[in-house]
Amino acid sequence: MRIGKTIGSKLYWGFGGILVVVAVLSVANLVALFYEQGTKETYKRVIEMSRQTSEVEQAVLNSGLHLRNYL
């Protein structure tokens, strides 16, 4: 029996192909999801580091101001 000769075998091959496409797209979707989650966490860390840097810069400026006023 040759592959794809009957309607039944063509249907099986088509269904199998659809299952393969769905599986590949599901894996791609999961990869994109994990990448997005990692990006979100990185963005949160960058925002927090930016806030902390701003606070340190402000503390340095205030310290210099207080030292000038003291002297």
mmCIF file as gemmi writes it, N, C-alpha and C atoms, coordinates in Angstrom:
data_model
loop_
_atom_site.group_PDB
_atom_site.id
_atom_site.type_symbol
_atom_site.label_atom_id
_atom_site.label_alt_id
_atom_site.label_comp_id
_atom_site.label_asym_id
_atom_site.label_entity_id
_atom_site.label_seq_id
_atom_site.pdbx_PDB_ins_code
_atom_site.Cartn_x
_atom_site.Cartn_y
_atom_site.Cartn_z
_atom_site.occupancy
_atom_site.B_iso_or_equiv
_atom_site.pdbx_formal_charge
_atom_site.auth_seq_id
_atom_site.auth_asym_id
_atom_site.pdbx_PDB_model_num
ATOM 1 N N . MET Axp A 1 ? 0.843 -1.187 0 1 0 ? 1 A 1
ATOM 2 C CA . MET Axp A 1 ? 0 0 0 1 0 ? 1 A 1
ATOM 3 C C . MET Axp A 1 ? 0.884 1.245 0 1 0 ? 1 A 1
ATOM 4 N N . ARG Axp A 2 ? 0.625 2.141 -0.932 1 0 ? 2 A 1
ATOM 5 C CA . ARG Axp A 2 ? 1.401 3.369 -1.018 1 0 ? 2 A 1
ATOM 6 C C . ARG Axp A 2 ? 0.83 4.406 -0.064 1 0 ? 2 A 1
ATOM 7 N N . ILE Axp A 3 ? 1.719 5.291 0.438 1 0 ? 3 A 1
ATOM 8 C CA . ILE Axp A 3 ? 1.301 6.33 1.377 1 0 ? 3 A 1
ATOM 9 C C . ILE Axp A 3 ? 0.453 7.35 0.632 1 0 ? 3 A 1
ATOM 10 N N . GLY Axp A 4 ? -0.696 7.674 1.202 1 0 ? 4 A 1
ATOM 11 C CA . GLY Axp A 4 ? -1.551 8.701 0.633 1 0 ? 4 A 1
ATOM 12 C C . GLY Axp A 4 ? -2.402 8.217 -0.528 1 0 ? 4 A 1
ATOM 13 N N . LYS Axp A 5 ? -2.526 6.917 -0.709 1 0 ? 5 A 1
ATOM 14 C CA . LYS Axp A 5 ? -3.307 6.419 -1.832 1 0 ? 5 A 1
ATOM 15 C C . LYS Axp A 5 ? -4.806 6.5 -1.561 1 0 ? 5 A 1
ATOM 16 N N . THR Axp A 6 ? -5.204 6.206 -0.339 1 0 ? 6 A 1
ATOM 17 C CA . THR Axp A 6 ? -6.631 6.203 -0.03 1 0 ? 6 A 1
ATOM 18 C C . THR Axp A 6 ? -7.009 7.483 0.693 1 0 ? 6 A 1
ATOM 19 N N . ILE Axp A 7 ? -8.297 7.747 0.72 1 0 ? 7 A 1
ATOM 20 C CA . ILE Axp A 7 ? -8.797 8.933 1.409 1 0 ? 7 A 1
ATOM 21 C C . ILE Axp A 7 ? -8.511 8.83 2.902 1 0 ? 7 A 1
ATOM 22 N N . GLY Axp A 8 ? -8.669 7.669 3.492 1 0 ? 8 A 1
ATOM 23 C CA . GLY Axp A 8 ? -8.41 7.476 4.924 1 0 ? 8 A 1
ATOM 24 C C . GLY Axp A 8 ? -6.984 7.802 5.297 1 0 ? 8 A 1
ATOM 25 N N . SER Axp A 9 ? -6.04 7.325 4.478 1 0 ? 9 A 1
ATOM 26 C CA . SER Axp A 9 ? -4.639 7.6 4.807 1 0 ? 9 A 1
ATOM 27 C C . SER Axp A 9 ? -4.318 9.088 4.618 1 0 ? 9 A 1
ATOM 28 N N . LYS Axp A 10 ? -4.927 9.725 3.631 1 0 ? 10 A 1
ATOM 29 C CA . LYS Axp A 10 ? -4.728 11.169 3.449 1 0 ? 10 A 1
ATOM 30 C C . LYS Axp A 10 ? -5.265 11.941 4.644 1 0 ? 10 A 1
ATOM 31 N N . LEU Axp A 11 ? -6.42 11.496 5.149 1 0 ? 11 A 1
ATOM 32 C CA . LEU Axp A 11 ? -6.983 12.145 6.331 1 0 ? 11 A 1
ATOM 33 C C . LEU Axp A 11 ? -6.076 11.967 7.545 1 0 ? 11 A 1
ATOM 34 N N . TYR Axp A 12 ? -5.526 10.763 7.728 1 0 ? 12 A 1
ATOM 35 C CA . TYR Axp A 12 ? -4.61 10.532 8.842 1 0 ? 12 A 1
ATOM 36 C C . TYR Axp A 12 ? -3.369 11.411 8.735 1 0 ? 12 A 1
ATOM 37 N N . TRP Axp A 13 ? -2.799 11.517 7.539 1 0 ? 13 A 1
ATOM 38 C CA . TRP Axp A 13 ? -1.621 12.363 7.34 1 0 ? 13 A 1
ATOM 39 C C . TRP Axp A 13 ? -1.956 13.827 7.587 1 0 ? 13 A 1
ATOM 40 N N . GLY Axp A 14 ? -3.109 14.263 7.138 1 0 ? 14 A 1
ATOM 41 C CA . GLY Axp A 14 ? -3.522 15.651 7.368 1 0 ? 14 A 1
ATOM 42 C C . GLY Axp A 14 ? -3.709 15.939 8.841 1 0 ? 14 A 1
ATOM 43 N N . PHE Axp A 15 ? -4.376 15.022 9.534 1 0 ? 15 A 1
ATOM 44 C CA . PHE Axp A 15 ? -4.592 15.198 10.967 1 0 ? 15 A 1
ATOM 45 C C . PHE Axp A 15 ? -3.261 15.196 11.721 1 0 ? 15 A 1
ATOM 46 N N . GLY Axp A 16 ? -2.375 14.303 11.345 1 0 ? 16 A 1
ATOM 47 C CA . GLY Axp A 16 ? -1.052 14.266 11.963 1 0 ? 16 A 1
ATOM 48 C C . GLY Axp A 16 ? -0.286 15.558 11.715 1 0 ? 16 A 1
ATOM 49 N N . GLY Axp A 17 ? -0.395 16.09 10.513 1 0 ? 17 A 1
ATOM 50 C CA . GLY Axp A 17 ? 0.273 17.356 10.201 1 0 ? 17 A 1
ATOM 51 C C . GLY Axp A 17 ? -0.268 18.498 11.033 1 0 ? 17 A 1
ATOM 52 N N . ILE Axp A 18 ? -1.578 18.522 11.204 1 0 ? 18 A 1
ATOM 53 C CA . ILE Axp A 18 ? -2.197 19.564 12.03 1 0 ? 18 A 1
ATOM 54 C C . ILE Axp A 18 ? -1.729 19.433 13.478 1 0 ? 18 A 1
ATOM 55 N N . LEU Axp A 19 ? -1.646 18.209 13.984 1 0 ? 19 A 1
ATOM 56 C CA . LEU Axp A 19 ? -1.167 18.009 15.358 1 0 ? 19 A 1
ATOM 57 C C . LEU Axp A 19 ? 0.279 18.484 15.518 1 0 ? 19 A 1
ATOM 58 N N . VAL Axp A 20 ? 1.109 18.234 14.522 1 0 ? 20 A 1
ATOM 59 C CA . VAL Axp A 20 ? 2.503 18.677 14.584 1 0 ? 20 A 1
ATOM 60 C C . VAL Axp A 20 ? 2.568 20.205 14.601 1 0 ? 20 A 1
ATOM 61 N N . VAL Axp A 21 ? 1.773 20.859 13.742 1 0 ? 21 A 1
ATOM 62 C CA . VAL Axp A 21 ? 1.758 22.325 13.696 1 0 ? 21 A 1
ATOM 63 C C . VAL Axp A 21 ? 1.288 22.89 15.035 1 0 ? 21 A 1
ATOM 64 N N . VAL Axp A 22 ? 0.247 22.312 15.612 1 0 ? 22 A 1
ATOM 65 C CA . VAL Axp A 22 ? -0.262 22.776 16.907 1 0 ? 22 A 1
ATOM 66 C C . VAL Axp A 22 ? 0.802 22.6 17.995 1 0 ? 22 A 1
ATOM 67 N N . ALA Axp A 23 ? 1.506 21.472 17.979 1 0 ? 23 A 1
ATOM 68 C CA . ALA Axp A 23 ? 2.545 21.236 18.986 1 0 ? 23 A 1
ATOM 69 C C . ALA Axp A 23 ? 3.682 22.247 18.835 1 0 ? 23 A 1
ATOM 70 N N . VAL Axp A 24 ? 4.115 22.52 17.608 1 0 ? 24 A 1
ATOM 71 C CA . VAL Axp A 24 ? 5.203 23.479 17.38 1 0 ? 24 A 1
ATOM 72 C C . VAL Axp A 24 ? 4.775 24.872 17.823 1 0 ? 24 A 1
ATOM 73 N N . LEU Axp A 25 ? 3.55 25.283 17.49 1 0 ? 25 A 1
ATOM 74 C CA . LEU Axp A 25 ? 3.073 26.6 17.883 1 0 ? 25 A 1
ATOM 75 C C . LEU Axp A 25 ? 2.899 26.706 19.399 1 0 ? 25 A 1
ATOM 76 N N . SER Axp A 26 ? 2.525 25.621 20.05 1 0 ? 26 A 1
ATOM 77 C CA . SER Axp A 26 ? 2.402 25.636 21.513 1 0 ? 26 A 1
ATOM 78 C C . SER Axp A 26 ? 3.765 25.829 22.166 1 0 ? 26 A 1
ATOM 79 N N . VAL Axp A 27 ? 4.766 25.161 21.658 1 0 ? 27 A 1
ATOM 80 C CA . VAL Axp A 27 ? 6.119 25.318 22.2 1 0 ? 27 A 1
ATOM 81 C C . VAL Axp A 27 ? 6.598 26.75 21.971 1 0 ? 27 A 1
ATOM 82 N N . ALA Axp A 28 ? 6.352 27.307 20.783 1 0 ? 28 A 1
ATOM 83 C CA . ALA Axp A 28 ? 6.754 28.685 20.5 1 0 ? 28 A 1
ATOM 84 C C . ALA Axp A 28 ? 6.042 29.66 21.438 1 0 ? 28 A 1
ATOM 85 N N . ASN Axp A 29 ? 4.774 29.394 21.728 1 0 ? 29 A 1
ATOM 86 C CA . ASN Axp A 29 ? 4.008 30.24 22.638 1 0 ? 29 A 1
ATOM 87 C C . ASN Axp A 29 ? 4.589 30.179 24.056 1 0 ? 29 A 1
ATOM 88 N N . LEU Axp A 30 ? 4.97 29.005 24.513 1 0 ? 30 A 1
ATOM 89 C CA . LEU Axp A 30 ? 5.56 28.871 25.848 1 0 ? 30 A 1
ATOM 90 C C . LEU Axp A 30 ? 6.903 29.59 25.93 1 0 ? 30 A 1
ATOM 91 N N . VAL Axp A 31 ? 7.705 29.483 24.877 1 0 ? 31 A 1
ATOM 92 C CA . VAL Axp A 31 ? 8.99 30.181 24.86 1 0 ? 31 A 1
ATOM 93 C C . VAL Axp A 31 ? 8.77 31.689 24.939 1 0 ? 31 A 1
ATOM 94 N N . ALA Axp A 32 ? 7.807 32.192 24.169 1 0 ? 32 A 1
ATOM 95 C CA . ALA Axp A 32 ? 7.505 33.628 24.193 1 0 ? 32 A 1
ATOM 96 C C . ALA Axp A 32 ? 6.999 34.051 25.567 1 0 ? 32 A 1
ATOM 97 N N . LEU Axp A 33 ? 6.2 33.212 26.199 1 0 ? 33 A 1
ATOM 98 C CA . LEU Axp A 33 ? 5.675 33.515 27.533 1 0 ? 33 A 1
ATOM 99 C C . LEU Axp A 33 ? 6.801 33.627 28.553 1 0 ? 33 A 1
ATOM 100 N N . PHE Axp A 34 ? 7.733 32.667 28.555 1 0 ? 34 A 1
ATOM 101 C CA . PHE Axp A 34 ? 8.845 32.717 29.497 1 0 ? 34 A 1
ATOM 102 C C . PHE Axp A 34 ? 9.735 33.92 29.223 1 0 ? 34 A 1
ATOM 103 N N . TYR Axp A 35 ? 9.936 34.262 27.957 1 0 ? 35 A 1
ATOM 104 C CA . TYR Axp A 35 ? 10.743 35.43 27.615 1 0 ? 35 A 1
ATOM 105 C C . TYR Axp A 35 ? 10.078 36.701 28.124 1 0 ? 35 A 1
ATOM 106 N N . GLU Axp A 36 ? 8.761 36.788 27.971 1 0 ? 36 A 1
ATOM 107 C CA . GLU Axp A 36 ? 8.025 37.978 28.427 1 0 ? 36 A 1
ATOM 108 C C . GLU Axp A 36 ? 8.093 38.103 29.942 1 0 ? 36 A 1
ATOM 109 N N . GLN Axp A 37 ? 7.975 36.993 30.65 1 0 ? 37 A 1
ATOM 110 C CA . GLN Axp A 37 ? 8.058 37.028 32.11 1 0 ? 37 A 1
ATOM 111 C C . GLN Axp A 37 ? 9.436 37.492 32.559 1 0 ? 37 A 1
ATOM 112 N N . GLY Axp A 38 ? 10.485 36.991 31.897 1 0 ? 38 A 1
ATOM 113 C CA . GLY Axp A 38 ? 11.841 37.412 32.232 1 0 ? 38 A 1
ATOM 114 C C . GLY Axp A 38 ? 12.061 38.887 31.951 1 0 ? 38 A 1
ATOM 115 N N . THR Axp A 39 ? 11.498 39.368 30.861 1 0 ? 39 A 1
ATOM 116 C CA . THR Axp A 39 ? 11.624 40.773 30.508 1 0 ? 39 A 1
ATOM 117 C C . THR Axp A 39 ? 10.917 41.645 31.535 1 0 ? 39 A 1
ATOM 118 N N . LYS Axp A 40 ? 9.759 41.207 31.988 1 0 ? 40 A 1
ATOM 119 C CA . LYS Axp A 40 ? 9.012 41.976 32.984 1 0 ? 40 A 1
ATOM 120 C C . LYS Axp A 40 ? 9.798 42.08 34.289 1 0 ? 40 A 1
ATOM 121 N N . GLU Axp A 41 ? 10.398 40.987 34.723 1 0 ? 41 A 1
ATOM 122 C CA . GLU Axp A 41 ? 11.186 41.009 35.958 1 0 ? 41 A 1
ATOM 123 C C . GLU Axp A 41 ? 12.419 41.898 35.8 1 0 ? 41 A 1
ATOM 124 N N . THR Axp A 42 ? 13.054 41.835 34.653 1 0 ? 42 A 1
ATOM 125 C CA . THR Axp A 42 ? 14.219 42.696 34.398 1 0 ? 42 A 1
ATOM 126 C C . THR Axp A 42 ? 13.815 44.159 34.43 1 0 ? 42 A 1
ATOM 127 N N . TYR Axp A 43 ? 12.689 44.477 33.835 1 0 ? 43 A 1
ATOM 128 C CA . TYR Axp A 43 ? 12.198 45.859 33.819 1 0 ? 43 A 1
ATOM 129 C C . TYR Axp A 43 ? 11.93 46.352 35.241 1 0 ? 43 A 1
ATOM 130 N N . LYS Axp A 44 ? 11.341 45.511 36.073 1 0 ? 44 A 1
ATOM 131 C CA . LYS Axp A 44 ? 11.076 45.895 37.46 1 0 ? 44 A 1
ATOM 132 C C . LYS Axp A 44 ? 12.381 46.161 38.212 1 0 ? 44 A 1
ATOM 133 N N . ARG Axp A 45 ? 13.398 45.308 37.975 1 0 ? 45 A 1
ATOM 134 C CA . ARG Axp A 45 ? 14.684 45.51 38.634 1 0 ? 45 A 1
ATOM 135 C C . ARG Axp A 45 ? 15.352 46.802 38.18 1 0 ? 45 A 1
ATOM 136 N N . VAL Axp A 46 ? 15.245 47.109 36.882 1 0 ? 46 A 1
ATOM 137 C CA . VAL Axp A 46 ? 15.851 48.338 36.368 1 0 ? 46 A 1
ATOM 138 C C . VAL Axp A 46 ? 15.181 49.565 36.98 1 0 ? 46 A 1
ATOM 139 N N . ILE Axp A 47 ? 13.865 49.54 37.096 1 0 ? 47 A 1
ATOM 140 C CA . ILE Axp A 47 ? 13.141 50.656 37.703 1 0 ? 47 A 1
ATOM 141 C C . ILE Axp A 47 ? 13.565 50.821 39.163 1 0 ? 47 A 1
ATOM 142 N N . GLU Axp A 48 ? 13.679 49.726 39.887 1 0 ? 48 A 1
ATOM 143 C CA . GLU Axp A 48 ? 14.078 49.794 41.294 1 0 ? 48 A 1
ATOM 144 C C . GLU Axp A 48 ? 15.51 50.319 41.429 1 0 ? 48 A 1
ATOM 145 N N . MET Axp A 49 ? 16.419 49.862 40.572 1 0 ? 49 A 1
ATOM 146 C CA . MET Axp A 49 ? 17.793 50.346 40.619 1 0 ? 49 A 1
ATOM 147 C C . MET Axp A 49 ? 17.863 51.829 40.271 1 0 ? 49 A 1
ATOM 148 N N . SER Axp A 50 ? 17.046 52.275 39.346 1 0 ? 50 A 1
ATOM 149 C CA . SER Axp A 50 ? 17.008 53.685 38.976 1 0 ? 50 A 1
ATOM 150 C C . SER Axp A 50 ? 16.529 54.527 40.156 1 0 ? 50 A 1
ATOM 151 N N . ARG Axp A 51 ? 15.522 54.039 40.865 1 0 ? 51 A 1
ATOM 152 C CA . ARG Axp A 51 ? 15.016 54.751 42.039 1 0 ? 51 A 1
ATOM 153 C C . ARG Axp A 51 ? 16.086 54.83 43.12 1 0 ? 51 A 1
ATOM 154 N N . GLN Axp A 52 ? 16.78 53.725 43.356 1 0 ? 52 A 1
ATOM 155 C CA . GLN Axp A 52 ? 17.832 53.708 44.372 1 0 ? 52 A 1
ATOM 156 C C . GLN Axp A 52 ? 18.981 54.636 43.983 1 0 ? 52 A 1
ATOM 157 N N . THR Axp A 53 ? 19.341 54.657 42.713 1 0 ? 53 A 1
ATOM 158 C CA . THR Axp A 53 ? 20.403 55.557 42.255 1 0 ? 53 A 1
ATOM 159 C C . THR Axp A 53 ? 20.008 57.006 42.474 1 0 ? 53 A 1
ATOM 160 N N . SER Axp A 54 ? 18.757 57.313 42.193 1 0 ? 54 A 1
ATOM 161 C CA . SER Axp A 54 ? 18.267 58.667 42.411 1 0 ? 54 A 1
ATOM 162 C C . SER Axp A 54 ? 18.333 59.044 43.888 1 0 ? 54 A 1
ATOM 163 N N . GLU Axp A 55 ? 17.969 58.122 44.757 1 0 ? 55 A 1
ATOM 164 C CA . GLU Axp A 55 ? 18.035 58.389 46.193 1 0 ? 55 A 1
ATOM 165 C C . GLU Axp A 55 ? 19.477 58.61 46.653 1 0 ? 55 A 1
ATOM 166 N N . VAL Axp A 56 ? 20.417 57.831 46.132 1 0 ? 56 A 1
ATOM 167 C CA . VAL Axp A 56 ? 21.825 57.994 46.506 1 0 ? 56 A 1
ATOM 168 C C . VAL Axp A 56 ? 22.343 59.349 46.021 1 0 ? 56 A 1
ATOM 169 N N . GLU Axp A 57 ? 22.009 59.708 44.786 1 0 ? 57 A 1
ATOM 170 C CA . GLU Axp A 57 ? 22.439 61.013 44.266 1 0 ? 57 A 1
ATOM 171 C C . GLU Axp A 57 ? 21.875 62.15 45.108 1 0 ? 57 A 1
ATOM 172 N N . GLN Axp A 58 ? 20.621 62.039 45.498 1 0 ? 58 A 1
ATOM 173 C CA . GLN Axp A 58 ? 20.005 63.065 46.334 1 0 ? 58 A 1
ATOM 174 C C . GLN Axp A 58 ? 20.689 63.144 47.697 1 0 ? 58 A 1
ATOM 175 N N . ALA Axp A 59 ? 21.048 61.984 48.271 1 0 ? 59 A 1
ATOM 176 C CA . ALA Axp A 59 ? 21.731 61.967 49.561 1 0 ? 59 A 1
ATOM 177 C C . ALA Axp A 59 ? 23.11 62.613 49.455 1 0 ? 59 A 1
ATOM 178 N N . VAL Axp A 60 ? 23.819 62.368 48.349 1 0 ? 60 A 1
ATOM 179 C CA . VAL Axp A 60 ? 25.132 62.98 48.156 1 0 ? 60 A 1
ATOM 180 C C . VAL Axp A 60 ? 24.986 64.493 48.031 1 0 ? 60 A 1
ATOM 181 N N . LEU Axp A 61 ? 24.01 64.956 47.281 1 0 ? 61 A 1
ATOM 182 C CA . LEU Axp A 61 ? 23.788 66.391 47.138 1 0 ? 61 A 1
ATOM 183 C C . LEU Axp A 61 ? 23.437 67.032 48.474 1 0 ? 61 A 1
ATOM 184 N N . ASN Axp A 62 ? 22.558 66.391 49.234 1 0 ? 62 A 1
ATOM 185 C CA . ASN Axp A 62 ? 22.186 66.918 50.547 1 0 ? 62 A 1
ATOM 186 C C . ASN Axp A 62 ? 23.382 66.95 51.494 1 0 ? 62 A 1
ATOM 187 N N . SER Axp A 63 ? 24.22 65.912 51.423 1 0 ? 63 A 1
ATOM 188 C CA . SER Axp A 63 ? 25.402 65.864 52.278 1 0 ? 63 A 1
ATOM 189 C C . SER Axp A 63 ? 26.339 67.009 51.947 1 0 ? 63 A 1
ATOM 190 N N . GLY Axp A 64 ? 26.558 67.257 50.653 1 0 ? 64 A 1
ATOM 191 C CA . GLY Axp A 64 ? 27.412 68.377 50.254 1 0 ? 64 A 1
ATOM 192 C C . GLY Axp A 64 ? 26.837 69.697 50.7 1 0 ? 64 A 1
ATOM 193 N N . LEU Axp A 65 ? 25.528 69.859 50.579 1 0 ? 65 A 1
ATOM 194 C CA . LEU Axp A 65 ? 24.863 71.087 51.004 1 0 ? 65 A 1
ATOM 195 C C . LEU Axp A 65 ? 25.038 71.323 52.504 1 0 ? 65 A 1
ATOM 196 N N . HIS Axp A 66 ? 24.839 70.261 53.299 1 0 ? 66 A 1
ATOM 197 C CA . HIS Axp A 66 ? 25.003 70.386 54.739 1 0 ? 66 A 1
ATOM 198 C C . HIS Axp A 66 ? 26.436 70.7 55.129 1 0 ? 66 A 1
ATOM 199 N N . LEU Axp A 67 ? 27.395 70.111 54.412 1 0 ? 67 A 1
ATOM 200 C CA . LEU Axp A 67 ? 28.803 70.41 54.717 1 0 ? 67 A 1
ATOM 201 C C . LEU Axp A 67 ? 29.142 71.855 54.369 1 0 ? 67 A 1
ATOM 202 N N . ARG Axp A 68 ? 28.639 72.354 53.253 1 0 ? 68 A 1
ATOM 203 C CA . ARG Axp A 68 ? 28.904 73.756 52.906 1 0 ? 68 A 1
ATOM 204 C C . ARG Axp A 68 ? 28.278 74.703 53.933 1 0 ? 68 A 1
ATOM 205 N N . ASN Axp A 69 ? 27.077 74.396 54.363 1 0 ? 69 A 1
ATOM 206 C CA . ASN Axp A 69 ? 26.404 75.227 55.36 1 0 ? 69 A 1
ATOM 207 C C . ASN Axp A 69 ? 27.115 75.151 56.719 1 0 ? 69 A 1
ATOM 208 N N . TYR Axp A 70 ? 27.668 74.006 57.026 1 0 ? 70 A 1
ATOM 209 C CA . TYR Axp A 70 ? 28.364 73.838 58.3 1 0 ? 70 A 1
ATOM 210 C C . TYR Axp A 70 ? 29.641 74.666 58.317 1 0 ? 70 A 1
ATOM 211 N N . LEU Axp A 71 ? 30.364 74.632 57.191 1 0 ? 71 A 1
ATOM 212 C CA . LEU Axp A 71 ? 31.626 75.359 57.149 1 0 ? 71 A 1
ATOM 213 C C . LEU Axp A 71 ? 31.354 76.835 56.964 1 0 ? 71 A 1
